[in-house]
């Protein structure tokens, strides 16, 4: 049975102290599930799904906004719903990636009972075999080919997402590449701007991070930055200091 029997909707949002969470409801037959996620969690999901669903766009299709009005949030609700339904559609008759199952907080045994298979792990399919490589796939066309990351580069990226500034500074000091690009084309500076890590952004710039590098969506780091961080970027471009 196709994953199309997995019905997903983004029904609204709720404001929690310091941030907004989006409400996701999923139904599998008579079973109903509900979960809430921050916008940053959708970005992380997309990053994990890129290797599982090659037809997904390389860059996350819902823009991050520095504004937090209810109008922006309502618009985002609709776009996040379209995104999730597209993920389900792209599964087709293939097993649903475990990352998506976990994100939706759906019971895998219920999926199985409804005839929907899910991958046994993030890297191994339900059959136990490693999925084959996606040949010639580059979500950014011929603009660049991401290199295989070493531990320090990937560690820096994950530390930025986790908000572990101390580890970020240690990895930068240990010569992690300040211009390393992930599968979405984001550099560490893009990630620092996205997650508003001003101290990390400062360390990256002093370590040689390039403010002119664009990600796969053609965005500069300052496009993702808060107003205060944008001012710091401008100061650095003009004076070399931050």
C-alpha positions in Angstrom: 0.0 0.0 0.0 1.3 3.5 -0.8 2.3 6.1 1.8 -0.5 8.2 0.4 -2.8 6.7 3.0 -0.7 8.6 5.5 -2.5 11.9 5.9 -0.6 14.9 7.3 -1.8 18.5 8.0 -0.3 21.5 9.7 -3.3 22.8 11.6 -1.9 26.0 13.2 0.7 27.3 15.6 1.1 28.1 19.3 3.4 30.6 21.0 5.6 29.1 23.6 7.9 31.1 25.8 10.6 32.5 23.5 9.5 30.8 20.3 6.6 29.5 18.1 5.7 25.8 17.6 3.7 24.5 14.6 1.0 21.9 15.2 1.1 18.8 13.0 -1.7 16.3 12.9 -1.3 12.9 11.2 -3.8 10.1 10.6 -3.2 6.5 9.7 -6.6 4.8 9.3 -8.4 5.3 12.6 -5.3 6.3 14.5 -4.6 10.0 15.1 -1.4 11.7 16.1 -0.5 15.2 17.1 2.9 16.8 17.6 4.4 20.3 17.8 7.7 21.4 16.3 9.7 24.6 16.0 10.6 26.0 12.6 14.2 25.0 13.1 13.1 21.3 13.5 11.6 21.4 10.0 15.0 22.6 8.7 16.7 19.7 10.4 14.1 17.2 9.0 14.7 18.5 5.5 18.4 18.1 5.9 17.9 14.4 6.9 15.4 13.7 4.1 17.6 15.0 1.3 19.4 11.8 0.9 16.3 9.7 1.3 14.0 11.7 -1.0 16.2 12.9 -3.9 13.4 14.8 -5.6 13.1 17.2 -2.7 14.4 20.7 -3.5 18.0 21.2 -2.2 17.0 24.3 -0.2 14.1 24.2 2.3 11.2 25.8 0.4 9.9 27.9 3.3 11.9 31.0 4.0 13.1 32.0 7.4 11.7 35.4 8.4 13.0 38.0 10.9 9.4 39.0 11.5 7.1 37.1 13.9 3.7 38.5 13.2 0.6 36.3 13.2 0.3 36.9 9.5 3.8 35.5 8.8 3.0 32.5 11.0 -0.3 31.7 9.3 1.4 31.9 5.9 4.1 29.6 7.2 1.5 27.1 8.4 0.1 26.6 4.9 3.5 26.3 3.4 4.7 23.8 6.0 1.6 21.7 5.3 2.4 21.7 1.6 6.0 20.7 2.4 5.0 17.8 4.6 2.4 16.5 2.1 5.0 16.7 -0.6 7.4 14.6 1.5 4.7 11.9 1.9 3.9 12.0 -1.8 7.5 11.6 -2.8 7.7 8.4 -0.7 5.4 6.8 -3.2 5.5 3.0 -2.8 8.9 3.2 -1.1 9.4 2.9 2.7 8.7 6.1 4.7 12.1 7.4 6.0 12.5 6.9 9.7 13.3 10.6 10.2 9.9 11.5 8.9 8.2 8.8 11.1 9.9 10.1 14.2 9.1 13.7 13.2 5.4 12.9 13.0 5.6 10.8 16.1 3.7 8.0 14.3 3.8 4.5 15.7 5.7 2.3 13.1 3.6 -0.7 14.0 0.4 1.2 13.1 2.0 2.1 9.7 2.9 -1.6 9.2 -0.6 -2.7 10.1 -2.0 -0.3 7.5 0.3 -1.7 4.8 2.9 1.2 4.9 6.5 0.2 5.4 9.1 2.4 7.1 12.9 2.2 6.9 14.4 0.2 9.7 17.0 3.0 10.3 18.1 6.3 8.9 20.6 4.5 6.7 19.2 1.0 6.2 16.0 0.1 4.5 13.3 -2.2 5.8 14.9 -5.1 3.9 18.1 -4.6 5.8 20.0 -3.6 2.7 21.7 -0.3 2.2 19.9 1.9 -0.3 21.7 2.4 -3.5 23.4 5.7 -4.3 21.5 8.4 -6.2 23.8 8.9 -9.3 24.6 12.3 -10.6 22.3 14.0 -8.0 23.3 17.5 -7.1 20.4 19.6 -5.7 22.3 22.8 -6.6 22.9 22.0 -10.3 26.5 22.6 -11.3 27.1 25.6 -9.1 29.3 23.5 -6.7 29.7 19.9 -5.5 29.7 19.6 -1.7 32.8 17.8 -0.5 32.7 14.9 1.9 32.8 16.6 5.4 35.4 15.7 7.9 34.5 15.4 11.6 35.3 18.9 12.6 33.3 20.5 9.9 30.2 18.4 10.5 30.7 18.8 14.2 30.7 22.6 13.9 27.5 22.5 12.0 25.8 20.3 14.6 27.1 22.4 17.4 25.7 25.6 15.9 22.2 23.9 15.6 22.4 22.6 19.2 23.4 26.0 20.6 26.7 24.7 22.0 28.7 27.9 21.5 31.7 26.7 23.5 32.1 23.6 21.3 31.7 25.8 18.2 34.5 28.1 19.4 36.7 25.1 20.1 36.1 23.6 16.7 36.8 26.9 15.0 40.0 27.2 17.0 40.9 23.7 15.9 40.7 24.8 12.2 37.3 23.6 11.2 36.7 25.1 7.7 34.7 28.4 8.2 33.5 28.1 4.5 32.5 24.4 4.5 29.2 23.9 2.6 26.6 21.3 3.5 24.1 19.7 1.1 21.9 22.8 1.2 24.9 25.0 0.4 24.8 26.6 3.8 28.2 27.6 5.3 28.7 27.7 9.1 28.0 31.5 8.8 24.6 30.8 7.2 23.9 28.4 10.1 25.1 30.9 12.7 22.8 33.6 11.2 19.9 31.2 10.9 20.1 30.2 14.6 21.1 33.7 15.8 24.5 32.7 17.2 26.2 36.1 17.2 29.3 34.9 19.2 29.8 32.1 16.7 29.3 34.4 13.7 32.0 36.7 15.1 34.5 33.8 15.6 33.8 32.6 12.1 34.4 36.0 10.5 37.6 36.4 12.4 38.6 32.9 11.2 38.1 33.8 7.5 34.4 33.1 6.8 33.3 34.6 3.5 30.2 36.8 3.8 29.7 36.7 0.0 29.1 33.0 -0.3 25.5 32.1 -1.2 23.7 28.9 -0.3 21.8 26.6 -2.7 18.8 29.0 -2.7 21.0 31.9 -3.7 20.9 33.5 -0.2 23.8 35.3 1.5 24.2 34.7 5.3 22.9 38.2 6.1 19.6 37.2 4.4 19.0 34.8 7.3 20.4 37.1 10.1 18.5 39.1 12.7 18.6 42.9 12.4 21.3 43.2 15.1 23.5 40.6 13.4 23.0 42.2 10.0 24.4 45.4 11.5 27.5 43.5 12.7 28.0 42.0 9.3 27.8 45.5 7.8 30.3 46.8 10.3 32.7 43.9 9.5 32.5 44.5 5.8 33.2 48.2 6.3 35.9 48.0 9.0 37.1 44.4 9.2 36.1 44.5 12.9 33.1 43.0 14.7 
